[in-house]
Amino acid sequence: MLVPAASFAGVIISVNIAPPVLPVYTQPLCPGDGYLWTPGYWAYGPDGYYWVPGVWVRPPMVGYLWTPGYWGWGGAYIFHPGYWGPHIGFYGGVNYGFGYGGIGYEGGYWRNGAFAYNRSVNNINVTNVHNVYNKTVIVNNNYNRVSYNGGNGGVQARANAQEQAALREQHMQPTVNQMSHEQAMRQDRGQLASVNHGRPQTMAMATVNDRRADQQGRIANGVASGQLTPGETKNLERRDASINRQVATDRAANGGKLTPQEQQQINQRQNNVSRSIYNDKHNAATYQPGNSEVGQRQSNQQQRIANGVRSGQMSSGEAARAENQQQRINQQVQADRQANGGQLTQQEHQQVNREQNHASQQIQRENNNEHKAPR
């Protein structure tokens, strides 16, 4: 089994430096009935603060709700771990959003053994989630996103009688999935505040271990912005495709599941890809096709690939092939221009158009075939 991170292991964490402010992020779609939202938070490890993304999880039992953990000042910044219980307890008055406005929880409630979701604060698709309602929630817009209670600059809140009563109820520790989730983020340098300067690479996830979808979103953003070149994208997609093949093979050998050791290995490989995405997006290599007709066509193709990656319509292998094709066209255009004083001849221009037409048809087929990115 993975070793739980310290904030979940009953170890008192005392830090002299205040945690960073809470980043602003979008909540992923709820994956289905029975999942509850657990907001993201700053945890602390040997290398400093790191962000644990908000994620939809299944509670340990019907009727239980999640009270988020929080940092509180008491001569130092001390982390109070989150827990499951029949009622929401005190979480420092911290405004985590999505129904956790600082007091209680406005995101939903249990009714007849099923959880009812408030669509006004949750990202819900009624195709996946059926037990919903709408209740307007007055949001306390805490623009500075303070992430701790008490001390200098912290949220000045104290537990009320209802929260104190909830604290005395029977509680359950975070689930194994939650522990695994925190541990995986602890090993990802892109989550460290010292590296991301308060803007984590992964801010939220649909489900625990759903890192592939997040990685694909980051790759798509890098493609669309020009921070990733076609060559860099091709390499990242090939590595991601290799991870997908490993997951499929491991699950086929274990009745559709991954062993803890296999999950740990997948996390390590995803951590390596995560670092590469960060490094590739922040190096000197960029891809700016320009405003010419040829450049605009290249830009449009990259945007279509990015959209296919983001939506899951293109698998990693398909995206890698599409990027490889774009890389070949780009190299041809550069070579032709160097040979002709920066210009393309009419014949060369026609040849590029034919190749881009072929690439466009291929992207169209791959965005509409039965091959989808695994979720």
Secondary structure as GFF3:
##gff-version 3
##sequence-region A 1 375
A	DSSP	three_ten_helix	6	8	.	.	.	ID=ss1
A	DSSP	beta_strand	14	15	.	.	.	ID=ss2
A	DSSP	beta_strand	36	38	.	.	.	ID=ss3
A	DSSP	beta_strand	41	45	.	.	.	ID=ss4
A	DSSP	beta_strand	48	52	.	.	.	ID=ss5
A	DSSP	beta_strand	54	57	.	.	.	ID=ss6
A	DSSP	beta_strand	65	67	.	.	.	ID=ss7
A	DSSP	beta_strand	70	73	.	.	.	ID=ss8
A	DSSP	beta_strand	77	80	.	.	.	ID=ss9
A	DSSP	beta_strand	83	85	.	.	.	ID=ss10
A	DSSP	beta_strand	108	111	.	.	.	ID=ss11
A	DSSP	beta_strand	114	118	.	.	.	ID=ss12
A	DSSP	beta_strand	132	133	.	.	.	ID=ss13
A	DSSP	beta_strand	148	149	.	.	.	ID=ss14
A	DSSP	alpha_helix	161	167	.	.	.	ID=ss15
A	DSSP	alpha_helix	176	186	.	.	.	ID=ss16
A	DSSP	three_ten_helix	189	191	.	.	.	ID=ss17
A	DSSP	alpha_helix	193	196	.	.	.	ID=ss18
A	DSSP	beta_strand	204	207	.	.	.	ID=ss19
A	DSSP	alpha_helix	211	225	.	.	.	ID=ss20
A	DSSP	alpha_helix	230	253	.	.	.	ID=ss21
A	DSSP	alpha_helix	260	281	.	.	.	ID=ss22
A	DSSP	alpha_helix	293	311	.	.	.	ID=ss23
A	DSSP	alpha_helix	316	339	.	.	.	ID=ss24
A	DSSP	alpha_helix	346	368	.	.	.	ID=ss25
###
